[in-house]
Amino acid sequence: MTRKYSRRDFLAAASATALGVSGCGPTETCATGPDGKVTCALPEPLQAPFDTVVVLMMENRSFDHMLGWLPGANGRQDGLAYLDEAGISHATWPIAPDFQGCQYQDPDHTWKGIAIQYADGRCDGFLKTREDRNRPQDLYPVSYYRKQDLPILAALAEGYTTFDNYFCSMQGPTWENRLYQLTGTTQVGMDEVIGHFPRTDAERPCTIGTAIFDRVREARLRTAYYYHGEPMTGLFKSKRYDDISWPIERFFEDARRGTLANVVFVDPDYTDAAEDAGTSNDYHHRGSVLVAEGFVASVYNALKDSPQWGRMVFVLNFDEHGGFFDHVVPPPCQDDTVQTGPGPFPDLKRLGFRVPAIAMGPFAPRKVETAGPYEHCSVLRMIEWRWDLAPMTTRDRTAKNLADALDFKNTRPALALPPFTPPPNIAC
């Protein structure tokens, strides 16, 4: 349901805009913490100075693996050790200059494998979930990248608001976590039913009835989903979101023209063919992370140069940890998802492992946000708060609002990325 505003509300908002007020206002509560920092409560939604939210969700990397080096963050890289299946201890190790994991097995990120990695909260099973038992143990899951290895991600992480207490929504794989990002719930086991992206409408496996797209359109706002191939919207049996799904080229054109919708989701190339070949641009384990860096840079620059940047919140996150190590125990959460079938089922009342997440735009200060926990549904909560949309599930209703980390009182200029040329996209 959309909130109804009185004439007084609109006049107050217009006055605030004319005065350049975009954050702590007369209706807000501010407090000074022990560290001297002033924290303000969120403004009234109508006064929130953004009307475009863009979400770019990448693939399969954990926080420690990618950003454990970040100063001020709760990150761990060097100095950790994990036991393999034979009880042999192996230290975490820097993987660069290997930027493409062609020689390694795909770290297990099925929900059953992640349960072993979680190990009842010990979080020490990352070397106990080999995909192929006929191949020797490799140490890919306990490798890490350093600041100098990923110049684009590093620049964004140090230049904007990076969350070190942001978790994927469940201890499970890509589709299930991406559904949480779009619907506030999930449907487990779809890939086990068809084993591939649906080739016909009859094969579409997802029966979830409501997505954030519905809430946005009910409020007479606009929404869009941009993809390379195999879009998440193509999983929904209802086909209700096909008309807001567009090829990735349309994203760059819309950003340039300043015609992006209010709520936008952008996907990298995570198609099965690209990931299997090692030519994806999504940070998937077989693709070059430097090629992924180039794609992130292209999206960021397109948004930074867009006429809409001044009223935008841009979120970069990763769908799940991909089987890579992280030292922080995932916390519990509230969830009312009904799982059907004979089971067994994953525990949806506990978040997955931490993943990189960065909020960008004029309202994203340069800081490490240590509060939380945040998760994918925190993005939904921010969208719902901004436009007074009804939550879809218990999960998005109770998630911490991502806007809590932003500063609507002070704006900042856009960060210029360092010069970077990605290497040729070469298959394994």
N, C-alpha and C positions, 0 to 999 in steps of 0.2 A: 504494500500500500504506500502511495506517495503522500508525503506530508503536505497539508494545505497551509499556505502562508497568508497572513492578513496583509492589508495595505500597509499597516504600520511596519510589519516585518520587511517588506520590500523597500520602504522609505529608509529604514534604518540601514539596510544593506547598501543602498545607493549612497547614503551619506558616508558610510565607512569606506566605500570604494573611492569616493571623491577625495577623501582625506588621506588616501594611501594606506589605510589600515588593513593589514593582512595577517593578523595573528592575535596576540593577546589584546583583547578589547575590554570595554567597561563591564561586560557581562561575564568575564572570565576570572578564574582564580589563579594567582601566581604565588609561588613559594620559593624561598631561597634555601637550598640544601646545605649540608655540612661543608661541601666543597666550594660553596660560594656561587654555584650555578643557579640561575633563575629558571624554574620550570613552570610553564603555564598550561592550564587545562585547555582542551581543544575549544576552538571557537564554535559558535553555532554553525550547523552545517551550511546554512545559506551564506554565511560569511567566509566559508573556506575558499581561498583564492585559486582553486584549481578546478578545471572542468574537463580535463583529459587525463585518463589513467592508461598507461601502456605497460604491459607485462611481457617480458621476454624470458621464457623458461628454457634453460639449457638442460644438458643431460648428464646424470650419473657421475657426480663427483662429490666428495665430502668436504667439509670445511677445513679440517686439519690437512688433508691431502693437498688442497689448493691454496688456502689462506692461513694456515697455521703459523706462518711467519709474521703476521700482521701485528705491528706494535700496538700495545694497549688492549689487544684481544685475548680471549681465553683460548689460545691456540697452542698445540703441541706438535712438533715434528721430530727433530733429532732427539735421541735419548730414550725413545720408547722401544719396547721389544714385545713380540708376540710368539706364542708357541704354535707350531704346525701340528698336523695330525699325529706325527711320530713323537711329539713332545720336545722337539728341538726348537730352541729360542732363536729368533731372527730379529735384528734391529731394523727400525725404520731407516729409510735410505733415500737420498736425493736422486731422482730418476733422470733429470736432464744431463746431457743433451739428447736423450731419447724423448722425442715429442710425439711419437706415434706408436701405439702399443701393439703393433702387428704380431710380435713374437710371443705375446702373452695371452693366457686364457682370459676370457671375460670374467671378471670377479662376480661371484654369485650375488644376484640381487632379487632372487625369488623370495617370497615371504617366508618360506620354510628355511632357506639358507640364511636369511637375515636373523631368524630366531636363534640360529646357532651362533651367529656373530654377536648378537645381543647377550646371549648366555646368562639369562636371568639377571641382567644388570651389570655383569662383570665386563662386558664389552671387550672380550679378548679372543673372539673366535674367527677373526678375519682371515686366518690362514688354515681354517678347518673346513672350508666349503669349496674345494676344487670342483670346477664344472666337469672336467674330464679326468677320471681317476686313472686312466691309462697313460697320462702324460705326467712328467715330473712336476713336483711342486715348484711354482714360481712365486716370487715375492712382490709381484705387482701390487697386490692389495695394501701393502704397507710402505709403498713408495710415496714421495711427495715432491711438489714443485715449490721453488723458492721465488722470491720477489722478482729477481732478474730474469726468470724463465718465462714469465707471463706478463709482458709489459702493459698490455691493455687492462687486463683484470686488476693488476696491481695499481695502476693509475686511478682507476675508478674506485677501488677499495680504499685507497688512501685519500681520495679527493672528495668523496661523498659520505653518505651514511651507510656504514657496513654493520650488519647484525652478526654478533657472535653467539646469539642465543636463538637462532632461527633453525627450525627443524623441518624436514619434509613431513607430510601429513600422516604417513603410515609407514610401517616397516614392510615395504613391498616395492614392486617394480613400477615401470614408467606409466603405463595406462592407468593403473589404480591411483597413483599420486596425481597425475594430470587431471583425472576426474575430480579429485578433491579441489583442485584449483578452479575448476569450472562450476562445480555443483555443490560443494560442501559435504559431499558424501562420495561413496565409491561403489564399485561392483567388482568383486574379486573373481579371478579365474577366467576372464573373457578370452585371454590368449590361449588358455588350455582348451577352450571349446572349439576355436577355429584355427588357432596356430598361425594366423597371418592377418594382415589388414583385410577387412571384408572386400571381396571383389564384386559382390552383388548386394542390392538392397536387402535381400533375404538373409544375408549373412551378418548384417549389422547386429552386434550382440548387446549393446547397452540399452537398458530399459529404464534408466533413471528419468523421471518425468519432468524435472525442473532444473534449469541451469541459470547462472547469473545473466545470461542473455535474455531470458524471459523477464526477469525483474527489471532490467534496464529498459527493455522495449515497452513493458507495461507502464513505465513512468514517462513514456514518450521521449525517451532519449535514444541515442544511436549507439550501436555496438558493432564490432567487426573482428574477424579472426583471419589472420594471414598465415599462409603455409607454403611449404615447398612441395609437399606430397603427403599422403596418408594423414589427413587432418583428424584431430580428435573429434571434431564435429561430424565426421563421417562414420563414427562408431554408433551414433544415436539412431535407434530404430525408427524414431519419430520423423527423422529427416527435417526436423523443425529449424535447424540452424544452417542448412545448406545455403540459404539465401544471404547469409552474412559472412560467408567464407570466401576468401579471395586469394589468388596466387600472390606470392611474396613480392612480385614486381609492383603490384598495386599499392603495397605498403609504402614503398619509397616514393611513388608518385603522390599519394595522399599526404605524406609527411611534407613533401616539397610544396604542395599547394596549400597546406594548412587546412585540409579537409578530413583529418582523422576523426573518427567517432569519439564519443565520450569515454567508452570503455573498449580497449583494444588489447587483443592477445596476438603475439607474434611468435612463430615457431621457427627454429632452425631446420635444417634438413636432417631429420632423424629417420628417414625412410629405411626400410629393411635393406634395400639394395645398397644404399649409400653406406650404412653402418657395416654391412657385411664386407663391402669392398674396401672400407677404410677411407672413403671419400666424403664422409659426413662433415658438417661444420658445426657440430653441436657439443664438442668435448667428449663424445663417446669414446670408449677405450681404444678402438682401432683407428679412429680418425686422428688427424694431426690437431693437437691443441692449438698450434699456431694458426692453422686455417680457421679454427673456431674463434681465435682472438680477432682475426680479420673480420669475421661476420659480426661479432659484437661491436667492433669499432664502426662498422658501416651503419649499423642500426643506431648506435649512439649519435654519430655525426648527423645522420638524417634527422633525428629528433632535435638535437641541439640547434641545427640550422633551420628548423621548422618555425613558421610564424606562431605556432601553438606552444612553443617551449616555455614561455613566460607564465603559462597557467597549466603546467603539466606535472604529474608525478610519474616517473619512469622507474619500474622495478625490474631488476635482473635477478633471477633466482634459478635454482637447479631442481629438477623434479624429484630426484632421490640421490642417495649417497653412492650408488653404483657398486657397492661391495668394498669400498675403500675405507680405511681405518678412520675412526674419530674417537677421541677419548672421553667425550661428555655423554653421560647416561641420558637417553631420551626420557622426557618426563611424561606423566599421565595426562590425559585430556578427557573432555566430555564428548561423547559420541552416541548418536541414536541410530546409526546405520543398522538395518536389519539384514543379516546374512542368511541366505536360503540354501537349501541343499543338505546333503548328508554330512558335510564337514570332512576334516577339521577346518577351522577357520583361523585367520590371523587375529591378533589382539588389536582392535581398532580403537581401544581406549588408552593407547600409548602412542606417542608420536614416533616417527622414524628418526634416523640419525641426522645430525646437523648437516646443512648444505650451505654453500655460499649464497648470500642474499645482499643486495645493495640497492638502496633507494637513491634516485637521482632527480635532479631538477632544481629550480630556484629555491625550493623550500627544504632541501636536503643538506643540512650542515655537514661540514667535514668532521666526522666523529665515528667512534665505535659505539654502537648502541648495545649496551650490556643488559638492558632490561629484557623481560620476556616471561615465558617463552612465546616467540612468534612462530608462525607456520604459514603454509599456503593460504589457509582460510583467513589469516590476518589481512591479506590483500582484499579478500571478499568483504571482510568486516569494514575496511576503510571505504570501499565502494558503497556499501549499504549505508554507512554513516553519512557519507557526503551527500547522497541523494535521498536519504530517508527511505530506503528500500527494505521491505520485510526480509528477515533472514530466511534461508531455505531449510536449514537443519539446526540441530543443537550445536554442531561443530562451528559453523560460521557465526552463530549467535553468541557463543561464549569465547571465541578466539580473541586474542589481544589485538586491538586496532593498530594497524601499521602506521596510521597517521600520528599515533602517540610519539613516534620517533622524529617527526618533522617539526620544523620551526616556521610557523606562519606569520611571525612578527618580522622576521628579517629575511630578505632575499639575498641570494648570492649569484655572481656571474657563473656562466657555464665554464666548465673545465675544458681546456684544450688538450687533447690526447697527444702523447709523444709521437713523433714520426714512426710509422710501422708499415712494413710491406710483408704481407703473409707469403709463405713459400707456395710453390705450385701445389695443387691438390692432387697428390699421387696416390694411387691405390696400393694396398699392401701386396 
